[in-house]
């Protein structure tokens, strides 16, 4: 049987490489905060090391914390042999984002028991690493709070939209949530009413500009790579990069595309999304989407987890969509904005934190609105370029990894005082 907890290996990433990308003030502040924390150790815990937004954040955050002198480590909680644990945690995720239904008593017991089974492994890891702070990301490993010795500061980092949760599901996680010293959310509306406002921090997720997915590709290079991937860069391509998840509304995107292509001849749609290990529902949603598009030659579905391919698709797209129905924060929105793309996003709390409607992107609450904007932006490339330039500046200011890490280091310092 596979280990229930696994330590994730992270590559070294010299912090000096970010100097030319971020403001000198941010760079110097990070150096200063790092010096204050050089004696300390941080442990991050989540449920997958690849395929999801949290994993992408940690793939950059942990190496950056290390490069600043902090002993930062990362472990994941693995599923069981039948994936029952991740089926239940995905159900919890959906319920907390407002889905209908309820957890059965057996599901609750299995969820808690799987985490409890990880207690001995976590205690051994804690004894070895001696973390001063433990950051638990999202509900999957939430009950691990009960395995932490006294004296360790515990942070719960919530990445999902908790603005209109299923009340029973929220009440189920409350006993675990109340034990944390701090809660990090990307919007105060995600803070449960039972968690103290004074102990809540607002920190935006961010993208790493040095990753292959986010490096700005010159037009010629993007076109050449597109051809290598079998994509015609001269096509009128629109795209959405997302997990195959009901909250991302991939079928709604196809419906909007079907309306728009009646007006824009030659329009093509690419939907690309990874199938993460902690999301067994993704395979079912992908099958539903594939059945719905029914072999349409103008629609391409991709599940390949290739960061360069994602970069190429976003770069050559005329318009990028993220038509989410719920979204804690859209990292794929930020990625496309960084690439100077006009993004059409679902009118959710998370995406509205990133996009100011009509200025650096667009927010929609219906399929028809999305279709109308696809037509408008494809037919008016000057408008798309103007919006894209404004989007890039927004990301440069607010949503790059060094800014997010600086906010975390300030919180660590505050807790350790």
N, C-alpha and C positions, 0 to 999 in steps of 0.2 A: 504493500500500500504506500502511496506517495506521502511525503511529509505534509502535515497539515499547515505548517508555516514554512515559507521559503524566503531566504535572504536574497535580495535582488542585487546583482552585480551592476555597478554603474561605471561608466567611463569617466576618466579625468577630463576636465574641461577648464583650461586656464582662464581665469576671470578677465585677464588683461585683453582678451579678444573682443570684449564688449565695449572697450573704451571708445572706439571710433563710432559706435552706434548710438550710445546713450549720452545724456547730458553729463557734463563734468560734475555737476552738483550731486546727481544720483550716484555716479561712480565713486566719488569721494565719500559720500555718506555710507555706501555699502562697505567700503574699506574700513571706515571708522567703526561701524556696528560690528563688523566681523572681528575686529581686535578686542572688543568688549566681551565677545562670546567664545574666544579661543579655548577656554578651559572647559567648555561645556559640550554636551552630547545630545543629539536629537534623534528620535526614532519615528519614522513615518510608517503607518500600516494602512494598506488598502486591500483590494480583492483581485487585482490583476496587474501584471507588469507590461501588458501590451494590449492595444486594441481599443482602449477607452480614453476619454478626456482626462480622467484623473491620472492614469498611467503616463500620458503625455506630459502633464504638468510635472510629475515627480521625476521623469527622465531628465528634466532640465534643472528642477529645483534642488534635488539632492546633490548633484555634482557641483552646482554653484555654491551651495552652502559649504560643501567640503573645500572648494577652492578659496573660500574666504576664511578658512581655518577652523570651521566647526566640524566636530565629529558627527556627521549626518549619515544615517543609515536608513534602509528601506526594506521592509518585509511584506509579503502578501499572505493572505489566508487562502488556502486552496479549497476547492469544492470536494464533495464526496464522490465515490465511484460512479454513482448514478446521476450526478448533477442535481440531486434533489435540493441541496443547500442553495445553489444559485437560482434554481427555479423559484424557491421561496423568497430569496432576497430580491429577485426581480419583481415578484408580486408585491413585496413591501415597498419597493421603489415606485411602482405604478400607483399603489394606494396612497402613498405620501404625496404624489403629484396630483391627486384628486380622482384617481380611478375608482370605479365601483367594485363592491365586493367586500369580503372580510377574510381574515386569517383564521383558519381552523385551529383548534387546540393542538392537534398533532403538528401542524406547520410551526406554530409557536415553539413547541417543545423541541422539534428538530433543529430549528434556528438557534435556540439557546444552547442545546446540547452540543451542536457542532462547534460553536465558539468555546464552550466549556471544555471540550476535548482538547482545545488548543492551549489551555491554561499552562500545563506543565512545560510545553515547548516555549511559550512566551516568557515564562519565569526564568527559564534557562538562558534565553536570549538576553533578557534584561540583566541578569546576573553577569553575563559576559560583557555586554556593551555599556552597562551603567548609564543609561540615558537620564538626563535631567528633565527632559520634556518628551512626551509621546504625543504624536498627532495621529488621530484615527480619522480616516477619510470615509465618509458616507456610512450607511447603516450596516453593510455586510459584516464588518468586524467590530461593531459598536459594543457588544457585551464584553469584549476583551478588557474594557475599563476595570472590570472586577478582578482582573488578575494582576493589576499594577500595585506594587508596594506603596505604602505611604511615603510622601516626600517627593514623588515624581509628579510634576505638573502635567495635566492631561488636557489636550485641546481636541474638540470635535470639529472637523472641517466638513461642512455640509455643502455639497455641490449641486443639489437638486432644487427644483422649484417647490417650496413648501408653503406657497401663498394660500392655497385652498385645499388642504389635505383631507383625506378620509379621517374623521375624528377618532375612530377606533384604532386605526393603525398608528396615529400620532400618540394616542394614549398608551399604546403598547411599548413604544420606544422611550416614553417619558422617564421611567425609573433608571434607565441607563444614562439618558441625556442629562439628568439633573446632577450626576456625579462628576461632570467635567468642570474644570476650572475656567475654561473659556470656550466660546462658540465662534467659529468663523463662518460668515455667510457673505454672499456678494450683493445682497440687498436686505434691508431691515425687515421687509415683508416676509422673508423666509424664516425669521426668528420665531420659534414657538412662543406663545404668550407666557408659558410657564418658565421659560428661561430668562434670567435677569438681563435687562437691556445693558446694564453697567458692565456685564461680563461678555458682551457681544462685540465682535470686531467685524467691520466691513472691509474685506480685501477682495479685489477683483482677480479672477484668474487671468492668465496671460500666455502669450506665445513666445517661443524662443526664436529670435531672428537668425540664429546661426544654424538651426536645423535644416537638413536638406529640404524638408517640406516648406520652409519659410524663406529660404534664400531667394532674393529677387532674381528672376531669370530674364536675361535680355531676350527680346522678341525672336531673334534668329535662333538662339539656343532652344527656346521653348518650342518653336516650330519643328526644329530638327528632332528633338526628343519625342514630340507628338507623333511624328511619322514612324519613329522606331517602335512606339507603342501601338501602331496601327490606327492612329487617329488622324483624320484629315484636318490640319489646322486652318484650312480655308472655309470649313463648314461654319455655319452660324450656330455655335454651340452654347447652350445654357446648361448649368450643372447644379447639383446639390451633393455635398460631401457630408455624409452622416451615417451613424449606425442605422441599420434597418430596424426601426423602432416605431411603434404606433404614434408616439408623441412627436416624431419628426415629420409625420404626415407624407410619406413618399407617394402614396396614391393620390393625395391632393395635389402634389407637384405634377404628376402625370396628367391629371385633369386640367390643370392650368396650362400645361404645355399643349394639350390637345386643342384648347380654345385658341391659344396664341398662334399656333402654326397654320390656322385657317387664314390668318392675316399676313403672317411672315413666312413666305415660301422658303423652303430649304432649311427650316429650323430643326436642330437636333438636340436631344436631351441625353445627358449622362448622369446617372445616379451611381455614386461610388461610396461604399461604406464597408468597414471591417466588421467581422463577426467575432466579437470579443469573447474570451473564455468564460467570463462571469455573466454572460447574457444568452442563455439557451433559447430565449424567445426570438432572438434575431433570425435564426434559421426559418422559423415559422413565418415571420413577417416577410423575409426575402421571398419565400415560396408564394406568398399571397401577392406580392408585387409582381413577380415573374408571371404569375397566372393572369394578373390584371393587364399587363402590357402585351401579353399574348403574341410574343414574337415580332413586335413592331420593329421594322428595320431602322426607324429613326430614333429609337430609344436603346441606349446601352446600359446594362446593369453590370457593375463590377464589385466583387467582394475581395479583390486582391489588396493586401495591406502593404502598399508600396508608397512611401513618402514622396519620392520623386514623381511618380505618376500623379499623385494628388496635386503636387505643385504645378505640374504641366497642365492638368485639366483646369485648375483655377485660373492659371495665367492666360490660357487661350480662350476662356469662356467670355462671351459677350456680356453675360449677366450671371451672377451666382445667387442661388436661392438658399434659404434656410427657413422653410415654411413650417416652423415648429408650432405645435399647439400648446406646449409647455416647454420652458427652457430655463434652467437655472442660470446658465451663461453659455453663449454659443462660441466655443473656441474656433469652430470652422468659420463663423462669421468674422472673427478677428483675423484669421488667416487670409481670407479673401480681401478684407479691407486693407490689410498690410500690402497686398499685391495690387492696390489701387483699382479694385473692382467695385462696381455699383452692386450692392447687395440688397436683395428683397428678402426681408425677414418677417417671420410671424410676429404679430403684435403681442409679444409675451413680456413679462417683467424683465427677464434676463436680457433679451435682445434689445429691449428699449433702453437698457443701461449702456448699450454700445452704440446704437443708432439713434440719431436725432432725425426724425422723419423729414425727408425732403432736403436735408442738408448734407449728410454723409452716408445716406442710404435711404431705404424705404421700409415702412412697416405696414403689413396687411393683415386683415382679419377675415378674408374670404378668398375663395379660389378665383372669382372674377377679378378682384382687385389685383391679385398676383398676375393673372393673364394680361390685364390691361397694362401693367407696368413692364412686363416682359416685352410686349409690343412697343411701348414707348421708348424703352432704353435701347432695344436692338435697332430701332429705326432712327434714333437720335444719338449717334456715338459721341457727339460733343457733350451732351448732357451726361452721358455715362462716364466720360473722362473727368468732367468737373466734379461729379459726385465721388468718383474714385480717388481723386487727389485729396479731397477733404477727408475721406475715410482713412487714408494712409496717415495723415497728420494726427488724427484722433488716436490711432493705435500707437504711433510714436510717442505720444504724450502720456497715455494712460494704461496701455495693455501689453507692455513688453515684460518678459520674465524678470529682468533686474529690478523693476519697480515692485513687482509682486514679492520678490524675495526680500527686498528692503522692508516692506510692510511686515513680513513675517519676523524678520530679525528684531524689529522694534518691539513687536509683541513678545518675543522670547525674552528680551531684556527686561521688559516690564514685569513679566511673570517671575523671573528669577531674582528680582530685587527683593 
